[in-house]
Amino acid sequence: MAVAIFLLILVVGSVIFTFVSPWWFTDIASNWGGIDTTVLITFWVCGVVFVAVGLFMAYSTWKFRHREGARADYEPENPRLELGLTIVTAIGVVAMLAPGLLVWDDYVNPPADAQEIEVLSQQWRWSFRFPGEDGVLGTVHVKNIRSDNPFGMNPNDPAGEDDVLVAGNRVQLPVNRPYKVLLRSNDVLHDFFVPEFRAKMDAVPGMITYFWFEPTKEGDYEILCAELCGKGHYTMRGFVDIVGQEDFDAWLAAQPTWAQMKAGVTPKAYSALARRGREVAEANGCFACHSLDGSQVVGPTWQGLWGAETALADGSSITVDESYVLESVRAPAAKLVEGFAPVMIAYDAEIISDDDLAALAAFLREDTELAEASTP
């Protein structure tokens, strides 16, 4: 009897918790309401089966409990019961799979007016590429990738000259405009996922995968990697800002093209040492927590950081220089910036060498200097 009561409480409690649970879908911000519908259909089919099986177990435990003098009948087969269960199971499986197949067919068939954007994944960062005025993305190959060609652009393909390259983890897209997302990976399996868009797809080394979506709400949304891609997987975060068309056009015009990058005409012409420092930051997931545009993520922004007086949690202040950068990487909690939690892990010399730290410091210094030089 106690087991039957426990099973009944488990079923009833699960149903109540489902409807009062604080964990539910975020507000959707794209056209993929059909994916929510598909998930809910699966949820209801599985939920009904769970309740039915749970109640049947509780009833059977009570009905066929041990009693003195009771005898069990041996019935190894019941064709009628087996046929009924087969039909009901088949209906349930079809109800779960059919909507998903219909949505998937739409998911991988973008409309004719969809604009293309390439998402390049690499441990542990995202980069983005837009076609230029010709509307065509240039060809790429992994063998072309190096520090001065992070996208692996084909230098002999004229179609790529006007491609717009976004090397940071933050990208902008216009609202109410369909986009076909082309996915590449430079190393291992990644997965591009924006929860509010209900849209995700694996980025597979050696091939190009794709899907499409149309953002429907302006706002900032986090990009996650939904595949365990290595020790820095948790830092592989980015952001997509959904804005109006005019704001997007202005932002896109400020990004460098492949031709400008080759010629060194980029918004910030870093030295070779500073470029290496940026690569160190990207490789170790620093931009998942520190922005370069003044926005607050997890840690303090790096915009204008070098040489600035920074208030610390203990009430003192410090000027940001190379020694402070070194200490902040090796022992992040030693001089904690005011207003931020001590969540950063320490990086020893086996992870980031002293030479790499010197390059990182050069990047921070030049980023500040170049920004100040470009300010009228």
Secondary structure per residue as TSV (DSSP state, phi and psi in degrees):
chain	resnum	aa	ss	phi	psi
A	1	M	-	360.0	-41.0
A	2	A	H	-61.7	-39.2
A	3	V	H	-64.8	-42.6
A	4	A	H	-61.9	-42.3
A	5	I	H	-65.3	-41.3
A	6	F	H	-60.8	-45.1
A	7	L	H	-62.9	-40.8
A	8	L	H	-63.6	-43.5
A	9	I	H	-63.4	-39.9
A	10	L	H	-60.6	-44.9
A	11	V	H	-67.0	-50.0
A	12	V	H	-63.5	-42.4
A	13	G	H	-62.9	-39.6
A	14	S	H	-64.0	-40.8
A	15	V	H	-65.6	-44.4
A	16	I	H	-63.4	-45.3
A	17	F	H	-62.0	-35.7
A	18	T	H	-58.8	-41.4
A	19	F	H	-86.9	-17.6
A	20	V	H	-108.1	2.6
A	21	S	-	-65.1	137.4
A	22	P	S	-77.3	-12.0
A	23	W	-	-93.4	108.5
A	24	W	-	-147.7	-177.6
A	25	F	-	-61.3	145.3
A	26	T	-	-73.0	164.5
A	27	D	-	-61.9	133.5
A	28	I	-	-75.5	144.3
A	29	A	-	-129.6	23.5
A	30	S	B	-145.3	-172.3
A	31	N	S	-82.9	2.9
A	32	W	T	-94.3	48.7
A	33	G	H	-63.5	-25.3
A	34	G	H	-62.3	-30.3
A	35	I	H	-69.3	-40.0
A	36	D	H	-60.4	-43.4
A	37	T	H	-60.8	-42.7
A	38	T	H	-62.3	-43.3
A	39	V	H	-63.6	-40.8
A	40	L	H	-67.4	-36.8
A	41	I	H	-61.9	-46.3
A	42	T	H	-60.5	-41.6
A	43	F	H	-59.9	-45.8
A	44	W	H	-69.8	-40.4
A	45	V	H	-61.9	-49.0
A	46	C	H	-65.4	-36.4
A	47	G	H	-65.7	-43.0
A	48	V	H	-63.7	-41.9
A	49	V	H	-64.5	-42.5
A	50	F	H	-59.8	-46.5
A	51	V	H	-64.6	-44.0
A	52	A	H	-62.8	-45.9
A	53	V	H	-66.9	-42.1
A	54	G	H	-62.3	-44.7
A	55	L	H	-67.3	-37.4
A	56	F	H	-64.4	-40.3
A	57	M	H	-63.2	-42.7
A	58	A	H	-62.9	-44.3
A	59	Y	H	-63.2	-45.2
A	60	S	H	-65.6	-38.8
A	61	T	H	-62.2	-38.6
A	62	W	H	-76.7	-45.1
A	63	K	H	-65.4	-41.8
A	64	F	T	-107.8	30.4
A	65	R	-	-66.4	160.4
A	66	H	-	-67.3	130.2
A	67	R	-	-139.8	143.7
A	68	E	T	-60.6	129.7
A	69	G	T	85.7	-7.8
A	70	A	-	-73.8	144.9
A	71	R	-	-125.0	145.2
A	72	A	-	-100.3	140.5
A	73	D	-	-91.6	137.5
A	74	Y	-	-89.5	114.9
A	75	E	-	-137.3	85.9
A	76	P	-	-68.7	-23.0
A	77	E	-	-136.9	147.5
A	78	N	-	-147.3	84.3
A	79	P	H	-53.6	-39.8
A	80	R	H	-64.9	-44.1
A	81	L	H	-65.2	-43.4
A	82	E	H	-63.3	-40.6
A	83	L	H	-64.4	-42.7
A	84	G	H	-63.5	-44.3
A	85	L	H	-64.8	-37.5
A	86	T	H	-63.6	-43.6
A	87	I	H	-66.4	-46.3
A	88	V	H	-63.2	-42.2
A	89	T	H	-62.9	-42.6
A	90	A	H	-61.8	-41.8
A	91	I	H	-63.4	-42.0
A	92	G	H	-63.7	-42.5
A	93	V	H	-64.9	-43.7
A	94	V	H	-62.7	-41.8
A	95	A	H	-61.4	-32.4
A	96	M	H	-81.2	-38.5
A	97	L	H	-85.7	-37.8
A	98	A	H	-59.6	-47.9
A	99	P	H	-60.6	-37.4
A	100	G	H	-64.7	-38.3
A	101	L	H	-65.0	-39.1
A	102	L	H	-66.1	-43.6
A	103	V	H	-66.5	-40.4
A	104	W	H	-61.2	-39.4
A	105	D	H	-59.5	-38.5
A	106	D	H	-75.3	-35.1
A	107	Y	H	-62.2	-34.3
A	108	V	T	-106.3	14.6
A	109	N	S	-126.1	82.0
A	110	P	-	-66.7	152.4
A	111	P	-	-66.2	160.3
A	112	A	T	-62.9	-28.0
A	113	D	T	-92.6	10.0
A	114	A	-	-68.8	133.4
A	115	Q	E	-84.6	150.9
A	116	E	E	-97.0	144.8
A	117	I	E	-142.4	136.7
A	118	E	E	-100.9	134.4
A	119	V	E	-112.3	118.6
A	120	L	E	-104.3	121.3
A	121	S	E	-106.0	145.5
A	122	Q	E	-160.1	143.7
A	123	Q	T	-58.9	115.5
A	124	W	T	-129.5	78.3
A	125	R	E	-157.6	166.2
A	126	W	E	-117.5	146.5
A	127	S	E	-135.5	160.9
A	128	F	E	-137.3	148.3
A	129	R	E	-137.5	130.4
A	130	F	E	-112.5	145.9
A	131	P	-	-68.6	149.1
A	132	G	-	-82.0	-152.0
A	133	E	T	-63.2	-26.3
A	134	D	T	-76.2	-9.7
A	135	G	-	72.9	11.6
A	136	V	-	-124.8	131.0
A	137	L	-	-78.9	136.0
A	138	G	-	-71.6	162.7
A	139	T	-	-75.9	153.9
A	140	V	B	-138.2	162.5
A	141	H	-	-155.7	142.3
A	142	V	G	-61.8	-27.8
A	143	K	G	-68.5	-16.0
A	144	N	G	-87.4	-7.2
A	145	I	-	-73.9	127.8
A	146	R	B	-157.8	-177.3
A	147	S	T	-61.0	-33.6
A	148	D	T	-94.8	5.0
A	149	N	B	-145.9	66.1
A	150	P	T	-65.8	-18.3
A	151	F	T	-93.9	-6.3
A	152	G	-	70.8	34.1
A	153	M	B	-64.2	143.8
A	154	N	-	-79.0	112.3
A	155	P	T	-67.4	-14.1
A	156	N	T	-101.7	6.9
A	157	D	-	-101.4	109.3
A	158	P	G	-64.4	-22.3
A	159	A	G	-67.0	-20.6
A	160	G	G	-90.9	-7.5
A	161	E	T	-58.2	-37.2
A	162	D	T	-99.1	8.2
A	163	D	-	-61.1	136.0
A	164	V	E	-93.3	125.2
A	165	L	E	-109.5	127.6
A	166	V	E	-119.8	104.5
A	167	A	-	-86.4	-10.7
A	168	G	S	-86.2	175.5
A	169	N	S	-86.4	3.9
A	170	R	E	-119.6	133.5
A	171	V	E	-135.7	153.6
A	172	Q	E	-113.9	147.0
A	173	L	E	-140.1	148.8
A	174	P	E	-80.8	148.7
A	175	V	T	-74.8	151.1
A	176	N	T	58.1	40.8
A	177	R	-	-139.9	123.2
A	178	P	-	-71.2	141.7
A	179	Y	E	-130.3	134.5
A	180	K	E	-95.0	119.7
A	181	V	E	-98.2	117.3
A	182	L	E	-98.5	128.7
A	183	L	E	-114.3	130.1
A	184	R	E	-128.0	155.2
A	185	S	E	-130.6	136.9
A	186	N	S	-89.7	-11.3
A	187	D	S	-141.8	-74.0
A	188	V	S	-121.9	-177.5
A	189	L	-	-72.0	125.2
A	190	H	E	-122.6	175.4
A	191	D	E	-147.4	118.8
A	192	F	E	-84.4	119.4
A	193	F	E	-141.5	125.0
A	194	V	E	-118.4	103.5
A	195	P	G	-54.5	-40.8
A	196	E	G	-67.7	-21.2
A	197	F	G	-89.3	-11.1
A	198	R	T	57.4	28.8
A	199	A	E	-124.0	129.7
A	200	K	E	-155.1	155.3
A	201	M	E	-162.3	143.6
A	202	D	E	-69.2	141.5
A	203	A	E	-103.5	111.6
A	204	V	-	-106.5	126.8
A	205	P	T	-56.8	135.6
A	206	G	T	88.7	-1.2
A	207	M	S	-149.3	167.1
A	208	I	-	-112.9	120.5
A	209	T	E	-104.5	167.5
A	210	Y	E	-159.0	160.9
A	211	F	E	-158.2	180.0
A	212	W	E	-139.7	156.8
A	213	F	E	-156.6	163.4
A	214	E	-	-129.1	109.2
A	215	P	B	-66.1	140.5
A	216	T	-	-120.5	-6.3
A	217	K	S	-135.1	132.9
A	218	E	-	-70.8	147.7
A	219	G	E	152.6	175.5
A	220	D	E	-102.7	127.8
A	221	Y	E	-127.8	142.2
A	222	E	E	-85.2	137.4
A	223	I	E	-97.6	129.3
A	224	L	E	-119.0	155.8
A	225	C	E	-97.3	119.4
A	226	A	-	-97.5	19.1
A	227	E	S	-126.8	139.9
A	228	L	-	-71.4	102.6
A	229	C	-	-107.5	9.0
A	230	G	S	139.9	-174.5
A	231	K	T	-65.3	-25.7
A	232	G	T	-99.3	19.2
A	233	H	G	-53.8	-41.0
A	234	Y	G	-66.0	-21.0
A	235	T	G	-91.2	-3.1
A	236	M	-	-82.3	76.7
A	237	R	E	-122.0	152.4
A	238	G	E	-147.9	-175.8
A	239	F	E	-143.0	140.3
A	240	V	E	-118.2	122.6
A	241	D	E	-99.1	119.1
A	242	I	E	-94.0	118.6
A	243	V	E	-132.1	176.6
A	244	G	-	-70.0	163.6
A	245	Q	H	-61.8	-40.6
A	246	E	H	-65.3	-43.1
A	247	D	H	-64.2	-39.0
A	248	F	H	-65.4	-43.9
A	249	D	H	-60.1	-41.1
A	250	A	H	-66.9	-41.4
A	251	W	H	-65.4	-44.1
A	252	L	H	-64.7	-37.4
A	253	A	H	-65.6	-22.9
A	254	A	T	-85.9	-6.1
A	255	Q	S	-88.5	148.1
A	256	P	-	-75.8	149.0
A	257	T	B	-92.6	169.1
A	258	W	H	-62.6	-38.7
A	259	A	H	-63.2	-41.1
A	260	Q	H	-67.6	-38.7
A	261	M	H	-63.9	-42.1
A	262	K	H	-62.2	-36.9
A	263	A	H	-83.9	-3.5
A	264	G	T	79.7	7.3
A	265	V	-	-91.6	75.1
A	266	T	S	-115.3	163.1
A	267	P	S	-53.8	-32.5
A	268	K	S	-138.4	112.4
A	269	A	-	-91.0	88.5
A	270	Y	-	-75.7	156.3
A	271	S	-	-73.6	170.1
A	272	A	H	-61.4	-38.8
A	273	L	H	-66.2	-41.7
A	274	A	H	-68.0	-37.0
A	275	R	H	-62.2	-38.5
A	276	R	H	-64.3	-39.3
A	277	G	H	-61.8	-38.3
A	278	R	H	-65.7	-39.7
A	279	E	H	-62.1	-37.5
A	280	V	H	-62.5	-44.0
A	281	A	H	-63.8	-42.4
A	282	E	H	-67.9	-42.1
A	283	A	H	-66.4	-28.0
A	284	N	T	-103.2	12.3
A	285	G	T	72.9	22.3
A	286	C	G	-63.3	-34.2
A	287	F	G	-76.9	-3.2
A	288	A	G	-73.0	-23.2
A	289	C	T	-119.6	-18.6
A	290	H	-	-125.1	126.0
A	291	S	-	-93.6	166.0
A	292	L	S	-111.5	0.9
A	293	D	S	-113.3	10.9
A	294	G	S	93.4	-12.3
A	295	S	-	-75.1	148.0
A	296	Q	-	-93.5	124.9
A	297	V	S	-107.8	-101.6
A	298	V	S	-103.0	-42.6
A	299	G	S	-111.9	-179.8
A	300	P	-	-61.7	147.3
A	301	T	-	-69.3	151.8
A	302	W	-	-93.2	-1.9
A	303	Q	T	-66.6	123.4
A	304	G	T	62.5	24.9
A	305	L	-	-75.3	-41.1
A	306	W	T	-64.0	128.6
A	307	G	T	80.8	-1.3
A	308	A	-	-84.1	149.5
A	309	E	E	-80.3	120.3
A	310	T	E	-114.6	127.5
A	311	A	E	-77.9	135.6
A	312	L	B	-104.0	162.7
A	313	A	T	-64.6	-25.6
A	314	D	T	-85.5	5.8
A	315	G	S	95.7	-12.6
A	316	S	-	-88.0	-177.6
A	317	S	E	-140.7	162.6
A	318	I	E	-148.7	149.6
A	319	T	E	-91.1	129.2
A	320	V	-	-73.7	117.0
A	321	D	-	-141.3	-170.7
A	322	E	H	-63.3	-40.0
A	323	S	H	-65.9	-36.2
A	324	Y	H	-68.1	-40.6
A	325	V	H	-61.2	-45.0
A	326	L	H	-59.4	-47.2
A	327	E	H	-66.6	-37.1
A	328	S	H	-68.2	-27.4
A	329	V	H	-82.1	-42.5
A	330	R	H	-76.1	-37.0
A	331	A	-	-140.8	79.6
A	332	P	T	-59.0	-30.3
A	333	A	T	-85.8	-3.7
A	334	A	T	-64.9	-43.9
A	335	K	T	-132.2	82.5
A	336	L	-	-78.0	131.0
A	337	V	B	-70.3	138.7
A	338	E	T	-59.2	134.0
A	339	G	T	91.9	0.5
A	340	F	-	-124.5	144.4
A	341	A	-	-82.1	152.6
A	342	P	S	-80.1	70.6
A	343	V	-	-104.2	-10.3
A	344	M	-	-76.2	137.4
A	345	I	-	-82.7	156.0
A	346	A	-	-82.3	138.8
A	347	Y	-	-110.3	113.2
A	348	D	-	-85.3	-179.5
A	349	A	T	-67.5	-19.4
A	350	E	T	-73.3	-23.7
A	351	I	T	-95.1	-51.4
A	352	I	S	-125.7	113.4
A	353	S	-	-72.5	166.8
A	354	D	H	-62.4	-35.5
A	355	D	H	-65.4	-39.8
A	356	D	H	-66.0	-36.8
A	357	L	H	-65.2	-38.1
A	358	A	H	-63.1	-39.4
A	359	A	H	-67.0	-39.5
A	360	L	H	-62.5	-42.3
A	361	A	H	-62.3	-39.6
A	362	A	H	-63.1	-38.8
A	363	F	H	-64.0	-45.4
A	364	L	H	-62.5	-41.5
A	365	R	H	-64.2	-49.8
A	366	E	H	-69.2	-33.1
A	367	D	H	-62.0	-42.1
A	368	T	H	-68.3	-45.5
A	369	E	H	-63.4	-43.1
A	370	L	H	-69.0	-35.1
A	371	A	H	-66.2	-41.3
A	372	E	H	-67.0	-36.0
A	373	A	H	-69.1	-29.0
A	374	S	H	-88.1	-6.5
A	375	T	-	-83.1	123.5
A	376	P	-	-66.8	360.0
